[in-house]
């Protein structure tokens, strides 16, 4: 099986953090979003994953490419870097990894994490994972027939069709067949609002006899906004608390209370502070005389005399003495 991870978006909704770090590399509970996504996918696979293709923007840089390949290699797969020069939609992004569209293919867009206990049924033609939502008007949804097969894909229905929202996670038994469908869209310039959409390719496959099924995840986490990323960090800390070592051996805690679940990275120093619950502190950060809850403090930052909640601080931030609901970018100073 090959895995394809489209992640070329600029992450504008997460600025200022994405001005210096690609959104899928922002940390959640001590690991980049994309690493957690790939690990969760591999936990669902019953067969060997040969290749993980990461579709990135050309401006991401060699350090990002090296990091992504190391993520794949650590999981026993070959890492492959593909480029999307221009943002032309979900189908176009997937086709940028066209050489990887062969055999069994799993596709997941890298701004999504999920909690699920499913295993991939590779005998099915195609699977589209969904999550029930209260208001489906903001989502693409699937409509099911009496046999629980997908009979239609509907984009942002204003009248109720289904409450099963498509979360951006897909399995295809025939990667070559998907590739041909996407090429058909592009050759015939079939676009929606100026973009080539994967749902248009799937709709045509459906009409030509491919059977689509839905898989439901228990929880779906969006990392696209500051508040949603903070909430995702909270839930991932809760979920991973029993299975991952969240407090590293090189972190130092002096005259402080750590209220779990929290993540403390390598060489973190905590003095005279109360940290937690639901706080991730990345490597090399120093926190003194502070109270921090429900937040992400990125690497090599300094926080003193602070009261912080529901916040993200970027790398190399210096923050002293002003309680706020924050979203500070990398290399900021707030005194």
C-alpha positions as CSV (number, residue, x, y, z in Angstrom):
1,X,0.0,0.0,0.0
2,X,1.1,3.6,-0.7
3,X,0.0,6.5,1.4
4,X,-0.4,10.0,-0.1
5,X,-0.4,13.1,2.2
6,X,-1.3,16.4,0.4
7,X,0.1,19.2,2.6
8,X,1.0,22.0,0.2
9,X,-1.4,24.6,1.6
10,X,0.0,27.9,3.1
11,X,-1.9,27.5,6.4
12,X,-3.0,31.1,6.3
13,X,-5.6,30.5,9.0
14,X,-2.9,29.6,11.4
15,X,-0.7,32.7,10.9
16,X,1.6,33.9,12.4
17,X,2.8,30.4,13.3
18,X,2.8,29.2,9.6
19,X,5.0,32.1,8.5
20,X,8.0,30.2,9.6
21,X,6.7,26.6,10.0
22,X,4.6,24.6,7.5
23,X,1.2,23.9,9.2
24,X,1.5,20.1,9.1
25,X,4.8,20.4,11.1
26,X,3.3,22.4,13.9
27,X,3.5,20.3,17.1
28,X,0.6,18.6,18.8
29,X,1.4,16.8,22.0
30,X,5.1,16.7,21.2
31,X,4.9,15.5,17.6
32,X,4.3,17.3,14.3
33,X,0.7,17.1,13.0
34,X,1.7,15.1,9.9
35,X,3.8,12.6,11.9
36,X,0.8,11.9,14.2
37,X,-1.4,11.5,11.1
38,X,0.9,9.0,9.5
39,X,1.3,7.0,12.7
40,X,-2.5,6.8,13.1
41,X,-2.9,5.7,9.5
42,X,-0.3,2.9,9.8
43,X,-2.1,1.7,13.0
44,X,-5.1,0.9,10.7
45,X,-3.1,-1.0,8.0
46,X,-3.1,-4.7,7.8
47,X,-0.5,-4.8,5.1
48,X,3.0,-3.3,4.4
49,X,3.2,0.4,3.6
50,X,5.8,0.7,0.9
51,X,5.8,4.4,0.3
52,X,4.6,7.6,1.8
53,X,4.4,10.5,-0.7
54,X,4.2,14.0,0.8
55,X,2.9,16.7,-1.5
56,X,4.4,20.0,-0.4
57,X,4.9,23.5,-1.8
58,X,8.2,24.3,-3.5
59,X,9.0,26.9,-0.8
60,X,8.9,24.5,2.1
61,X,12.6,24.0,2.0
62,X,15.1,21.1,2.3
63,X,14.9,20.9,6.1
64,X,11.2,20.1,5.8
65,X,11.8,17.6,3.1
66,X,14.5,15.8,5.1
67,X,12.2,15.8,8.2
68,X,9.3,14.2,6.3
69,X,11.5,11.5,4.8
70,X,12.8,10.7,8.2
71,X,9.2,10.4,9.5
72,X,8.5,7.8,6.8
73,X,11.7,5.9,7.3
74,X,11.1,5.7,11.0
75,X,7.8,3.9,10.2
76,X,9.5,1.5,7.8
77,X,8.4,3.1,4.6
78,X,10.1,5.0,1.8
79,X,9.6,8.8,2.0
80,X,8.9,10.6,-1.3
81,X,8.6,14.3,-1.8
82,X,6.2,15.7,-4.5
83,X,5.5,19.3,-5.3
84,X,2.3,21.2,-6.0
85,X,3.4,24.4,-7.7
86,X,0.0,26.0,-7.8
87,X,-3.0,25.4,-5.5
88,X,-5.6,24.0,-8.0
89,X,-7.8,21.9,-5.7
90,X,-7.8,18.5,-3.9
91,X,-7.7,16.4,-7.1
92,X,-4.9,18.3,-8.6
93,X,-2.9,18.0,-5.3
94,X,-3.3,14.2,-5.3
95,X,-2.2,13.9,-9.0
96,X,1.0,15.7,-8.1
97,X,1.9,12.3,-6.6
98,X,0.8,10.5,-9.7
99,X,3.6,7.9,-9.7
100,X,2.4,6.8,-6.3
101,X,-1.2,6.2,-7.5
102,X,-0.9,2.5,-8.0
103,X,-2.4,-0.5,-6.3
104,X,-3.9,0.1,-2.9
105,X,-3.7,3.8,-1.9
106,X,-4.6,5.6,1.3
107,X,-5.0,9.4,1.0
108,X,-5.2,11.8,4.0
109,X,-5.0,15.6,3.9
110,X,-2.6,16.8,6.6
111,X,-4.7,19.3,8.5
112,X,-6.8,16.5,9.9
113,X,-6.2,14.1,12.9
114,X,-8.7,11.5,14.0
115,X,-9.4,9.0,16.7
116,X,-10.6,5.7,15.3
117,X,-10.3,2.0,15.9
118,X,-11.1,0.8,12.4
119,X,-8.9,-1.3,10.2
120,X,-8.8,-0.8,6.4
121,X,-10.8,-3.4,4.5
122,X,-8.7,-3.6,1.4
123,X,-11.2,-5.8,-0.3
124,X,-13.6,-2.9,-0.9
125,X,-13.4,-0.7,-4.0
126,X,-13.2,2.5,-2.1
127,X,-13.8,3.9,1.4
128,X,-14.5,7.5,2.4
129,X,-14.2,8.3,6.1
130,X,-16.8,10.6,7.6
131,X,-17.9,12.1,10.9
132,X,-21.4,13.1,12.0
133,X,-21.8,16.8,12.3
134,X,-24.6,19.0,13.7
135,X,-24.7,21.4,10.7
136,X,-23.7,19.7,7.4
137,X,-24.2,22.9,5.3
138,X,-20.5,23.8,5.7
139,X,-19.2,20.4,4.5
140,X,-19.1,17.9,1.7
141,X,-21.3,15.0,2.7
142,X,-22.1,11.5,1.5
143,X,-25.6,10.1,0.9
144,X,-26.1,6.4,1.6
145,X,-28.5,3.9,0.1
146,X,-30.3,1.1,1.8
147,X,-27.2,-1.2,1.6
148,X,-25.0,1.4,3.4
149,X,-23.2,2.1,0.2
150,X,-22.5,5.7,-0.9
151,X,-24.9,6.7,-3.7
152,X,-24.0,10.4,-3.9
153,X,-21.5,13.1,-2.9
154,X,-23.0,16.4,-2.1
155,X,-21.0,19.6,-1.6
156,X,-22.3,21.9,1.2
157,X,-26.0,21.0,0.9
158,X,-28.3,23.8,2.0
159,X,-31.2,21.4,2.4
160,X,-30.6,18.3,4.5
161,X,-29.2,15.4,2.6
162,X,-26.9,13.7,5.2
163,X,-25.0,14.6,8.4
164,X,-22.0,12.5,7.4
165,X,-19.3,15.0,6.6
166,X,-16.3,14.0,4.5
167,X,-13.1,14.5,6.6
168,X,-10.4,14.2,3.9
169,X,-9.4,10.6,4.5
170,X,-9.8,8.0,1.6
171,X,-8.9,4.5,0.6
172,X,-8.9,3.3,-3.1
173,X,-8.3,-0.3,-4.1
174,X,-7.3,0.8,-7.6
175,X,-4.8,3.7,-7.5
176,X,-4.4,3.7,-11.3
177,X,-8.1,4.0,-11.8
178,X,-8.2,7.1,-9.5
179,X,-5.3,8.6,-11.4
180,X,-7.2,8.2,-14.7
181,X,-10.3,9.9,-13.3
182,X,-8.3,12.9,-12.0
183,X,-6.5,13.2,-15.4
184,X,-10.0,13.1,-17.0
185,X,-11.0,16.1,-14.9
186,X,-7.9,18.1,-15.9
187,X,-8.0,17.1,-19.6
188,X,-11.6,18.3,-19.8
189,X,-11.2,21.3,-17.5
190,X,-13.9,20.1,-15.1
191,X,-13.6,22.5,-12.2
192,X,-15.6,23.8,-9.2
193,X,-14.9,27.4,-8.3
194,X,-11.6,27.3,-10.2
195,X,-10.3,24.0,-8.6
196,X,-10.2,20.3,-9.5
197,X,-12.1,18.4,-6.8
198,X,-11.6,14.8,-5.7
199,X,-15.4,14.6,-5.1
200,X,-15.9,15.2,-8.9
201,X,-13.6,12.3,-9.7
202,X,-15.3,10.0,-7.1
203,X,-18.8,10.9,-8.5
204,X,-17.8,9.8,-11.9
205,X,-16.2,6.6,-10.6
206,X,-19.5,6.0,-8.7
207,X,-21.5,6.4,-11.9
208,X,-19.2,3.9,-13.6
209,X,-19.8,1.1,-11.1
210,X,-17.1,1.6,-8.4
211,X,-18.7,0.8,-5.0
212,X,-17.9,3.4,-2.3
213,X,-18.4,2.7,1.4
214,X,-18.2,5.0,4.4
215,X,-16.1,4.5,7.4
216,X,-16.8,6.6,10.5
217,X,-14.2,7.9,12.9
218,X,-14.9,8.3,16.6
219,X,-13.5,11.9,16.7
220,X,-12.2,14.2,14.0
221,X,-9.8,17.0,14.9
222,X,-9.3,20.1,12.8
223,X,-5.9,21.8,13.1
224,X,-6.7,24.8,10.9
225,X,-7.3,27.5,13.5
226,X,-5.6,28.5,16.7
227,X,-8.5,27.5,19.0
228,X,-9.1,24.2,17.1
229,X,-5.4,23.4,17.3
230,X,-5.4,24.0,21.1
231,X,-8.4,21.8,21.4
232,X,-6.8,19.1,19.3
233,X,-3.7,19.2,21.5
234,X,-6.0,18.8,24.6
235,X,-7.7,15.7,23.2
236,X,-4.5,14.1,21.8
237,X,-2.9,14.5,25.2
238,X,-5.9,12.7,26.8
239,X,-5.9,10.0,24.2
240,X,-2.1,9.3,24.3
241,X,-1.6,9.7,28.0
242,X,-1.7,5.9,28.6
243,X,0.4,4.9,25.6
244,X,3.1,7.5,25.1
245,X,5.9,8.8,27.3
246,X,4.8,12.4,27.5
247,X,7.3,13.7,30.1
248,X,10.8,13.3,28.8
249,X,13.7,12.2,31.0
250,X,15.7,15.3,30.3
251,X,13.0,17.8,31.4
252,X,13.6,19.4,34.9
253,X,10.7,20.4,37.2
254,X,11.6,22.4,40.4
255,X,9.1,23.5,43.0
256,X,6.3,23.1,40.5
257,X,3.1,21.1,39.9
258,X,2.4,19.3,36.7
259,X,-1.3,18.6,36.3
260,X,-1.7,15.8,33.7
261,X,-2.0,15.2,30.9
262,X,0.9,17.4,29.8
263,X,3.8,17.0,27.4
264,X,7.3,18.2,28.4
265,X,10.0,18.0,25.7
266,X,13.7,17.5,26.0
267,X,15.6,19.9,28.2
268,X,12.5,21.8,29.3
269,X,12.9,23.6,32.6
270,X,10.0,24.4,34.8
271,X,10.5,26.5,38.0
272,X,8.0,27.7,40.6
273,X,5.1,27.1,38.3
274,X,1.8,25.2,37.8
275,X,1.6,23.6,34.4
276,X,-1.5,21.9,33.2
277,X,-3.8,20.3,32.5
278,X,-3.5,20.0,28.7
279,X,-0.2,21.8,28.1
280,X,2.5,20.9,25.6
281,X,5.9,22.4,26.2
282,X,8.4,21.8,23.4
283,X,12.2,21.2,23.8
284,X,14.5,23.8,25.3
285,X,11.8,26.0,26.7
286,X,12.1,27.6,30.2
287,X,9.1,28.5,32.3
288,X,9.3,30.3,35.6
289,X,6.8,31.7,38.1
290,X,3.9,31.0,35.8
291,X,0.5,29.4,35.6
292,X,-0.2,27.8,32.2
293,X,-3.3,25.7,31.2
294,X,-4.6,24.4,27.9
295,X,-1.8,25.7,25.7
296,X,1.0,24.9,23.3
297,X,4.4,26.5,24.1
298,X,6.9,25.8,21.2
299,X,10.6,25.2,21.3
300,X,13.3,27.3,22.9
301,X,11.0,29.9,24.4
302,X,11.1,31.8,27.7
303,X,8.0,32.4,29.8
304,X,8.2,34.2,33.2
305,X,5.6,35.7,35.6
306,X,2.8,34.7,33.2
307,X,-0.8,33.5,33.4
308,X,-1.6,31.8,30.1
309,X,-4.7,29.8,28.9
310,X,-6.0,28.7,25.5
311,X,-2.9,29.9,23.8
312,X,-0.1,29.0,21.3
313,X,3.4,30.5,21.6
314,X,5.8,29.9,18.7
315,X,9.5,29.0,18.7
316,X,12.0,31.4,20.4
317,X,9.3,33.5,22.0
318,X,10.1,35.6,25.1
319,X,6.9,36.3,27.1
320,X,7.0,38.0,30.5
321,X,4.2,39.0,32.8
322,X,1.0,39.7,30.9
323,X,-1.9,37.2,31.1
324,X,-3.8,36.9,27.8
325,X,-5.5,34.7,25.3
326,X,-2.5,34.5,22.9
327,X,-1.3,33.5,19.5
328,X,2.3,34.7,19.2
329,X,4.4,33.8,16.2
330,X,8.0,32.5,16.1
331,X,10.7,34.9,17.4
332,X,8.2,37.2,19.1
333,X,9.0,39.2,22.3
334,X,6.2,40.3,24.6
335,X,7.2,42.0,27.9
